């Protein structure tokens, strides 16, 4: 018996030694596994510097359990691996599958841009895995559905692609599943209906398609659903009303349609509903008023119609109500003013009528009110800032009337006040300038009277002031132009009088000053030149006198200067034409005199911008002569000799008449012998004489041009006219002349043409032929262009639609051509197009011949990147619209900007070396990169 007992204890002891030995071996293997994992990582911050093989492993059998990011269980095996926020990159090693006891894995908030190892799916002991906030690519590993204890998967904010893992539907213990912000595609797996314990489902910001499955209504534990920023379509399933624990619902930014389900009103725990930027129609269900715990409700950017349900006033916890950019009509429910927690109310761009609730803001901490672009009327509620929290008050483009509430002048939280384009009357309340945070004050186009309060000039925060289009009187506050933060000040179209305050020394930020159409007088202050950032100065239509300050010509950023319709005297400052940035100058209708300086932009200025100054001469105007500088006494002397002049004049007229008819006969026979031009000249006989209008200084006369209009000089012909080469001598000059075909209707609308051609004369672009001037009589117009010896001039003139209606539509055409240049990488008259073919016709031919438009794109930009090509094609179609043959078919610039903003594919790609990387596709969250390119 003693022997057997001794044998038993020996065996037991040996087994313990054996087990401990096995555990020691396994622990050593895990240590080796961790070192292998470490070897595949890039650790620039040396966070894992302590991960080293110990010198004497026998002293501590589990030394790795003390390493950074490692936690072991009671048996010394790795249970938790947390390498989050360590700035790690590189690869996650396949050896991670050898950590058999691992239940918690966290690689979040690093810089990994590789794929996750498939071996990750073999870690069936995992309870939590977090790889969020990285750049992992490829598909998410399958196999984790076998981890029966798995409760949380967070793979958000990565670049995963492919389909959502179907097998995760087998992990029935899952409570949180977060795949937001990657590039997953396909539909939501049907197996997810098995996740009865799921509380959080986050799939937003992917490329998921299809319908939201009705089976989602079976996930009774769901508290949070975030599926926005995908491509889901169809209606919201009414079964969503079964999710009685649901608190947060985000389906924003997608293609969902149909009506908003009334079943949402059954969700008594619901606090947040975001359905904005979809295609929902119908009315807002009144049943939403039953979800009494709602705090945030955003249904904006849809096609919802009908009225705002009064039942929404039952949402006593509501803090945010956004219904803007819909088709809502009717009045705003008065009871909304009784919501005691309302902070944000945005109803802009609808068809709402009637007044605002007069108690709005009286009972709530209102911070942001925007009801702009409706048809609202009535007075502005007086208690909007009763709580002292109002930051933004935006009411523009309505029919509000009555005074500006005095209470706003003490609302120290205000940042923006935008009330332009209403019927507001009364005076501007004193005190607005004392508000410490007010940055923007827009009161334009109302019926305001009185004066601009002096305290406005004492503001330390205002950067934008617009009080134009009112009936303001008196003078400008003395210090209003020395507000240190002021960038834009507009007070045009008022009844302001007096002088401009000479306080420009302290205007470091002023970029635009518009005081046009007032009754301001006196001298333009010399100190205005100290505004080094001023770009636009408009003082037209006032009563300014004395000379133009010479210092204005030295302003480094001034691009637009309008001093027209004043009483300025003296000469144009000599260096005006050399002003560093000046592009547009209008000095018309003043009392300026003397020679126009022949330098800089004054050599190409439109004569219409100098008209109305009888004393100006030289430069682009007719040469100065002794007669132009004669004194008033000399003019009176001429009057005394009028009788003698009359007699002499009759003799001269008779002589000139004889010479005229003789000259015409010679002219016809010498220059107009050609039958084609002879017929045209006979038809135009009644329109004699010709008038030359030049847009810059030229060395030829109208006679020089007319003499060259003959068949032998034709260099091009098109549907809008004939192009001639014209050479003038004394001195030698070569120009191109386009004779426009004009119908009777065109002749009747001649004034429109001349106004538009004058505008055209100001256009300057490296790829646009410069218009030097034009010659006209009652029926015909000859356009004079610079001559292009190395190009097809006829094609060039036709290309930019110069013979068509000029103005906004021709600017659109030119903009379209520039777009085509950017997209194709080609010049407007590339030799590859062929003879008489421009870039517009080249693209049109590809359309007519059913050729793929991708051929037209610049492959150095598009390469083989499918979605970059898609985006470029969208912009190409906009360019084609801009270059339509008929001006009426071209969009407005506002429409062009809108289309460019929307010219983006459903997905974008990140391509390397011109090759598309499908793992880098992501939904659009920002403006098109083509817009940045432009």
Secondary structure as the mmCIF struct_conf table of DSSP 4:
data_model
#
loop_
_struct_conf.conf_type_id
_struct_conf.id
_struct_conf.beg_label_comp_id
_struct_conf.beg_label_asym_id
_struct_conf.beg_label_seq_id
_struct_conf.end_label_comp_id
_struct_conf.end_label_asym_id
_struct_conf.end_label_seq_id
HELX_RH_AL_P HELX_RH_AL_P1 UNK A 2 UNK A 39
TURN_TY1_P TURN_TY1_P1 UNK A 40 UNK A 40
STRN STRN1 UNK A 41 UNK A 43
TURN_TY1_P TURN_TY1_P2 UNK A 44 UNK A 45
TURN_TY1_P TURN_TY1_P3 UNK A 47 UNK A 50
BEND BEND1 UNK A 55 UNK A 55
HELX_RH_3T_P HELX_RH_3T_P1 UNK A 57 UNK A 59
TURN_TY1_P TURN_TY1_P4 UNK A 61 UNK A 62
HELX_RH_3T_P HELX_RH_3T_P2 UNK A 63 UNK A 66
BEND BEND2 UNK A 67 UNK A 67
TURN_TY1_P TURN_TY1_P5 UNK A 68 UNK A 69
STRN STRN2 UNK A 70 UNK A 72
TURN_TY1_P TURN_TY1_P6 UNK A 74 UNK A 75
BEND BEND3 UNK A 76 UNK A 76
STRN STRN3 UNK A 78 UNK A 82
TURN_TY1_P TURN_TY1_P7 UNK A 84 UNK A 85
BEND BEND4 UNK A 86 UNK A 86
STRN STRN4 UNK A 88 UNK A 90
HELX_RH_3T_P HELX_RH_3T_P3 UNK A 94 UNK A 98
TURN_TY1_P TURN_TY1_P8 UNK A 100 UNK A 101
STRN STRN5 UNK A 104 UNK A 106
BEND BEND5 UNK A 109 UNK A 110
BEND BEND6 UNK A 114 UNK A 114
STRN STRN6 UNK A 115 UNK A 115
HELX_LH_PP_P HELX_LH_PP_P1 UNK A 116 UNK A 117
HELX_RH_3T_P HELX_RH_3T_P4 UNK A 118 UNK A 122
TURN_TY1_P TURN_TY1_P9 UNK A 124 UNK A 125
BEND BEND7 UNK A 127 UNK A 127
STRN STRN7 UNK A 128 UNK A 130
BEND BEND8 UNK A 133 UNK A 134
STRN STRN8 UNK A 137 UNK A 138
HELX_LH_PP_P HELX_LH_PP_P2 UNK A 139 UNK A 141
BEND BEND9 UNK A 142 UNK A 142
HELX_RH_3T_P HELX_RH_3T_P5 UNK A 144 UNK A 146
TURN_TY1_P TURN_TY1_P10 UNK A 148 UNK A 149
STRN STRN9 UNK A 152 UNK A 154
BEND BEND10 UNK A 157 UNK A 158
STRN STRN10 UNK A 159 UNK A 163
HELX_RH_3T_P HELX_RH_3T_P6 UNK A 166 UNK A 170
TURN_TY1_P TURN_TY1_P11 UNK A 172 UNK A 173
STRN STRN11 UNK A 176 UNK A 178
BEND BEND11 UNK A 181 UNK A 182
STRN STRN12 UNK A 183 UNK A 186
HELX_RH_3T_P HELX_RH_3T_P7 UNK A 190 UNK A 194
TURN_TY1_P TURN_TY1_P12 UNK A 196 UNK A 197
STRN STRN13 UNK A 200 UNK A 202
BEND BEND12 UNK A 205 UNK A 206
STRN STRN14 UNK A 207 UNK A 208
BEND BEND13 UNK A 210 UNK A 210
HELX_LH_PP_P HELX_LH_PP_P3 UNK A 211 UNK A 213
HELX_RH_3T_P HELX_RH_3T_P8 UNK A 214 UNK A 218
TURN_TY1_P TURN_TY1_P13 UNK A 220 UNK A 221
STRN STRN15 UNK A 224 UNK A 226
BEND BEND14 UNK A 229 UNK A 230
STRN STRN16 UNK A 233 UNK A 234
HELX_LH_PP_P HELX_LH_PP_P4 UNK A 235 UNK A 237
HELX_RH_3T_P HELX_RH_3T_P9 UNK A 238 UNK A 242
TURN_TY1_P TURN_TY1_P14 UNK A 244 UNK A 245
STRN STRN17 UNK A 248 UNK A 250
BEND BEND15 UNK A 253 UNK A 254
STRN STRN18 UNK A 255 UNK A 259
HELX_LH_PP_P HELX_LH_PP_P5 UNK A 260 UNK A 261
HELX_RH_3T_P HELX_RH_3T_P10 UNK A 262 UNK A 266
TURN_TY1_P TURN_TY1_P15 UNK A 268 UNK A 269
STRN STRN19 UNK A 272 UNK A 274
BEND BEND16 UNK A 277 UNK A 278
STRN STRN20 UNK A 279 UNK A 281
BEND BEND17 UNK A 282 UNK A 282
HELX_RH_3T_P HELX_RH_3T_P11 UNK A 286 UNK A 290
TURN_TY1_P TURN_TY1_P16 UNK A 292 UNK A 293
STRN STRN21 UNK A 296 UNK A 298
BEND BEND18 UNK A 301 UNK A 302
STRN STRN22 UNK A 305 UNK A 306
HELX_LH_PP_P HELX_LH_PP_P6 UNK A 307 UNK A 309
HELX_RH_3T_P HELX_RH_3T_P12 UNK A 310 UNK A 314
TURN_TY1_P TURN_TY1_P17 UNK A 316 UNK A 317
STRN STRN23 UNK A 320 UNK A 322
BEND BEND19 UNK A 325 UNK A 326
STRN STRN24 UNK A 327 UNK A 330
HELX_LH_PP_P HELX_LH_PP_P7 UNK A 331 UNK A 333
HELX_RH_3T_P HELX_RH_3T_P13 UNK A 334 UNK A 338
TURN_TY1_P TURN_TY1_P18 UNK A 340 UNK A 341
STRN STRN25 UNK A 344 UNK A 346
BEND BEND20 UNK A 349 UNK A 350
STRN STRN26 UNK A 351 UNK A 354
HELX_LH_PP_P HELX_LH_PP_P8 UNK A 355 UNK A 357
TURN_TY1_P TURN_TY1_P19 UNK A 358 UNK A 362
BEND BEND21 UNK A 363 UNK A 364
STRN STRN27 UNK A 368 UNK A 370
BEND BEND22 UNK A 373 UNK A 374
STRN STRN28 UNK A 375 UNK A 379
HELX_LH_PP_P HELX_LH_PP_P9 UNK A 380 UNK A 381
TURN_TY1_P TURN_TY1_P20 UNK A 382 UNK A 387
BEND BEND23 UNK A 388 UNK A 388
STRN STRN29 UNK A 392 UNK A 394
BEND BEND24 UNK A 397 UNK A 398
STRN STRN30 UNK A 399 UNK A 402
HELX_LH_PP_P HELX_LH_PP_P10 UNK A 403 UNK A 405
HELX_RH_3T_P HELX_RH_3T_P14 UNK A 406 UNK A 410
TURN_TY1_P TURN_TY1_P21 UNK A 412 UNK A 413
STRN STRN31 UNK A 416 UNK A 418
BEND BEND25 UNK A 421 UNK A 422
STRN STRN32 UNK A 423 UNK A 427
HELX_LH_PP_P HELX_LH_PP_P11 UNK A 428 UNK A 429
TURN_TY1_P TURN_TY1_P22 UNK A 430 UNK A 431
HELX_RH_3T_P HELX_RH_3T_P15 UNK A 432 UNK A 434
TURN_TY1_P TURN_TY1_P23 UNK A 436 UNK A 437
STRN STRN33 UNK A 440 UNK A 442
BEND BEND26 UNK A 445 UNK A 446
STRN STRN34 UNK A 447 UNK A 449
BEND BEND27 UNK A 450 UNK A 450
HELX_RH_3T_P HELX_RH_3T_P16 UNK A 454 UNK A 458
BEND BEND28 UNK A 460 UNK A 461
STRN STRN35 UNK A 464 UNK A 466
BEND BEND29 UNK A 469 UNK A 470
BEND BEND30 UNK A 474 UNK A 474
TURN_TY1_P TURN_TY1_P24 UNK A 478 UNK A 479
HELX_RH_3T_P HELX_RH_3T_P17 UNK A 480 UNK A 482
TURN_TY1_P TURN_TY1_P25 UNK A 484 UNK A 485
STRN STRN36 UNK A 488 UNK A 490
BEND BEND31 UNK A 493 UNK A 494
STRN STRN37 UNK A 497 UNK A 498
HELX_LH_PP_P HELX_LH_PP_P12 UNK A 499 UNK A 501
BEND BEND32 UNK A 502 UNK A 502
HELX_RH_3T_P HELX_RH_3T_P18 UNK A 504 UNK A 506
TURN_TY1_P TURN_TY1_P26 UNK A 508 UNK A 509
STRN STRN38 UNK A 512 UNK A 514
BEND BEND33 UNK A 517 UNK A 518
STRN STRN39 UNK A 519 UNK A 522
HELX_LH_PP_P HELX_LH_PP_P13 UNK A 523 UNK A 525
HELX_RH_3T_P HELX_RH_3T_P19 UNK A 526 UNK A 530
TURN_TY1_P TURN_TY1_P27 UNK A 532 UNK A 533
STRN STRN40 UNK A 536 UNK A 538
BEND BEND34 UNK A 541 UNK A 542
STRN STRN41 UNK A 543 UNK A 544
BEND BEND35 UNK A 546 UNK A 546
STRN STRN42 UNK A 547 UNK A 547
HELX_LH_PP_P HELX_LH_PP_P14 UNK A 548 UNK A 549
HELX_RH_3T_P HELX_RH_3T_P20 UNK A 550 UNK A 554
BEND BEND36 UNK A 556 UNK A 557
STRN STRN43 UNK A 560 UNK A 562
BEND BEND37 UNK A 565 UNK A 566
STRN STRN44 UNK A 569 UNK A 570
HELX_LH_PP_P HELX_LH_PP_P15 UNK A 571 UNK A 573
TURN_TY1_P TURN_TY1_P28 UNK A 574 UNK A 575
HELX_RH_3T_P HELX_RH_3T_P21 UNK A 576 UNK A 578
BEND BEND38 UNK A 580 UNK A 581
STRN STRN45 UNK A 584 UNK A 586
BEND BEND39 UNK A 589 UNK A 590
STRN STRN46 UNK A 591 UNK A 595
HELX_LH_PP_P HELX_LH_PP_P16 UNK A 596 UNK A 597
BEND BEND40 UNK A 599 UNK A 599
HELX_RH_3T_P HELX_RH_3T_P22 UNK A 600 UNK A 603
BEND BEND41 UNK A 604 UNK A 604
HELX_RH_3T_P HELX_RH_3T_P23 UNK A 607 UNK A 609
TURN_TY1_P TURN_TY1_P29 UNK A 610 UNK A 612
TURN_TY1_P TURN_TY1_P30 UNK A 614 UNK A 614
STRN STRN47 UNK A 615 UNK A 617
BEND BEND42 UNK A 618 UNK A 618
TURN_TY1_P TURN_TY1_P31 UNK A 619 UNK A 620
BEND BEND43 UNK A 621 UNK A 622
HELX_LH_PP_P HELX_LH_PP_P17 UNK A 623 UNK A 624
HELX_RH_3T_P HELX_RH_3T_P24 UNK A 626 UNK A 629
HELX_RH_AL_P HELX_RH_AL_P2 UNK A 632 UNK A 640
TURN_TY1_P TURN_TY1_P32 UNK A 641 UNK A 641
HELX_RH_AL_P HELX_RH_AL_P3 UNK A 642 UNK A 671
BEND BEND44 UNK A 674 UNK A 674
HELX_RH_AL_P HELX_RH_AL_P4 UNK A 675 UNK A 683
TURN_TY1_P TURN_TY1_P33 UNK A 684 UNK A 684
HELX_RH_3T_P HELX_RH_3T_P25 UNK A 685 UNK A 687
BEND BEND45 UNK A 689 UNK A 689
STRN STRN48 UNK A 691 UNK A 694
BEND BEND46 UNK A 695 UNK A 696
BEND BEND47 UNK A 699 UNK A 699
HELX_RH_AL_P HELX_RH_AL_P5 UNK A 702 UNK A 706
TURN_TY1_P TURN_TY1_P34 UNK A 707 UNK A 708
BEND BEND48 UNK A 710 UNK A 710
HELX_RH_3T_P HELX_RH_3T_P26 UNK A 711 UNK A 713
STRN STRN49 UNK A 714 UNK A 718
TURN_TY1_P TURN_TY1_P35 UNK A 719 UNK A 720
STRN STRN50 UNK A 721 UNK A 728
TURN_TY1_P TURN_TY1_P36 UNK A 729 UNK A 732
STRN STRN51 UNK A 733 UNK A 740
HELX_RH_AL_P HELX_RH_AL_P6 UNK A 744 UNK A 748
TURN_TY1_P TURN_TY1_P37 UNK A 749 UNK A 749
HELX_RH_AL_P HELX_RH_AL_P7 UNK A 750 UNK A 760
TURN_TY1_P TURN_TY1_P38 UNK A 761 UNK A 762
TURN_TY1_P TURN_TY1_P39 UNK A 766 UNK A 767
BEND BEND49 UNK A 768 UNK A 768
STRN STRN52 UNK A 771 UNK A 776
BEND BEND50 UNK A 778 UNK A 779
STRN STRN53 UNK A 781 UNK A 786
TURN_TY1_P TURN_TY1_P40 UNK A 789 UNK A 790
BEND BEND51 UNK A 791 UNK A 791
HELX_RH_AL_P HELX_RH_AL_P8 UNK A 793 UNK A 799
TURN_TY1_P TURN_TY1_P41 UNK A 800 UNK A 803
BEND BEND52 UNK A 804 UNK A 804
BEND BEND53 UNK A 807 UNK A 807
HELX_RH_AL_P HELX_RH_AL_P9 UNK A 808 UNK A 824
TURN_TY1_P TURN_TY1_P42 UNK A 828 UNK A 829
HELX_RH_3T_P HELX_RH_3T_P27 UNK A 831 UNK A 833
TURN_TY1_P TURN_TY1_P43 UNK A 835 UNK A 836
HELX_RH_AL_P HELX_RH_AL_P10 UNK A 839 UNK A 848
TURN_TY1_P TURN_TY1_P44 UNK A 849 UNK A 850
HELX_RH_3T_P HELX_RH_3T_P28 UNK A 853 UNK A 856
BEND BEND54 UNK A 857 UNK A 857
HELX_RH_AL_P HELX_RH_AL_P11 UNK A 859 UNK A 862
TURN_TY1_P TURN_TY1_P45 UNK A 863 UNK A 863
STRN STRN54 UNK A 864 UNK A 864
HELX_RH_AL_P HELX_RH_AL_P12 UNK A 866 UNK A 882
TURN_TY1_P TURN_TY1_P46 UNK A 883 UNK A 883
BEND BEND55 UNK A 885 UNK A 886
HELX_RH_3T_P HELX_RH_3T_P29 UNK A 887 UNK A 889
BEND BEND56 UNK A 890 UNK A 890
HELX_LH_PP_P HELX_LH_PP_P18 UNK A 891 UNK A 892
HELX_RH_AL_P HELX_RH_AL_P13 UNK A 893 UNK A 902
BEND BEND57 UNK A 906 UNK A 906
STRN STRN55 UNK A 907 UNK A 908
STRN STRN56 UNK A 911 UNK A 912
TURN_TY1_P TURN_TY1_P47 UNK A 913 UNK A 914
STRN STRN57 UNK A 915 UNK A 916
HELX_RH_3T_P HELX_RH_3T_P30 UNK A 918 UNK A 920
STRN STRN58 UNK A 922 UNK A 923
BEND BEND58 UNK A 926 UNK A 926
HELX_RH_AL_P HELX_RH_AL_P14 UNK A 929 UNK A 933
#
